[in-house]
Amino acid sequence: MKCYNHNEIDAVGICKNCNKGLCTSCNTELTNGIACTSTCIEEVNQINLLIQKSKASHKTAIGVYMRSAYVTFTFG
């Protein structure tokens, strides 16, 4: 795959937001992904925040289901 902005250079990664192939001069490495240098950084940060919130709510839901199962078993 070639870089979206530089057709002669091989891409080293794909933007997490827009899925464009990027070379080393066009990408910005973030905590959990790669973004286009100027346009997609904020969007990728928002995607990462949504993923973190989803993981946290999943842990909360597991706790609720476990408590519900324990109460049901106890009263049963």
Contacts in CASP RR format, 6 or more apart in sequence:
PFRMAT RR
TARGET T0000
AUTHOR 0000-0000-0000
METHOD contacts of the structure
MODEL  1
MKCYNHNEIDAVGICKNCNKGLCTSCNTELTNGIACTSTCIEEVNQINLL
IQKSKASHKTAIGVYMRSAYVTFTFG
1 10 0 8 1.000
1 11 0 8 1.000
1 14 0 8 1.000
1 21 0 8 1.000
2 8 0 8 1.000
2 9 0 8 1.000
2 10 0 8 1.000
2 11 0 8 1.000
2 21 0 8 1.000
3 9 0 8 1.000
3 10 0 8 1.000
3 11 0 8 1.000
3 21 0 8 1.000
3 22 0 8 1.000
3 23 0 8 1.000
3 26 0 8 1.000
4 11 0 8 1.000
4 20 0 8 1.000
4 21 0 8 1.000
4 22 0 8 1.000
4 26 0 8 1.000
5 22 0 8 1.000
5 23 0 8 1.000
5 26 0 8 1.000
6 23 0 8 1.000
6 25 0 8 1.000
6 26 0 8 1.000
9 23 0 8 1.000
9 25 0 8 1.000
10 23 0 8 1.000
11 21 0 8 1.000
11 22 0 8 1.000
11 23 0 8 1.000
12 22 0 8 1.000
12 23 0 8 1.000
12 24 0 8 1.000
12 27 0 8 1.000
13 21 0 8 1.000
13 22 0 8 1.000
13 27 0 8 1.000
13 34 0 8 1.000
14 20 0 8 1.000
14 21 0 8 1.000
14 22 0 8 1.000
14 34 0 8 1.000
15 21 0 8 1.000
15 22 0 8 1.000
15 27 0 8 1.000
15 34 0 8 1.000
15 35 0 8 1.000
15 36 0 8 1.000
15 40 0 8 1.000
15 44 0 8 1.000
16 30 0 8 1.000
16 32 0 8 1.000
16 33 0 8 1.000
16 34 0 8 1.000
16 35 0 8 1.000
16 40 0 8 1.000
16 44 0 8 1.000
16 47 0 8 1.000
17 35 0 8 1.000
17 36 0 8 1.000
17 40 0 8 1.000
17 43 0 8 1.000
17 44 0 8 1.000
17 47 0 8 1.000
18 36 0 8 1.000
18 39 0 8 1.000
18 40 0 8 1.000
20 36 0 8 1.000
22 34 0 8 1.000
22 36 0 8 1.000
25 37 0 8 1.000
26 36 0 8 1.000
26 37 0 8 1.000
27 34 0 8 1.000
27 35 0 8 1.000
27 36 0 8 1.000
27 37 0 8 1.000
28 34 0 8 1.000
28 35 0 8 1.000
28 36 0 8 1.000
28 37 0 8 1.000
28 41 0 8 1.000
30 41 0 8 1.000
30 44 0 8 1.000
30 45 0 8 1.000
30 48 0 8 1.000
31 48 0 8 1.000
32 48 0 8 1.000
32 51 0 8 1.000
33 44 0 8 1.000
33 48 0 8 1.000
34 44 0 8 1.000
35 41 0 8 1.000
35 43 0 8 1.000
35 44 0 8 1.000
END
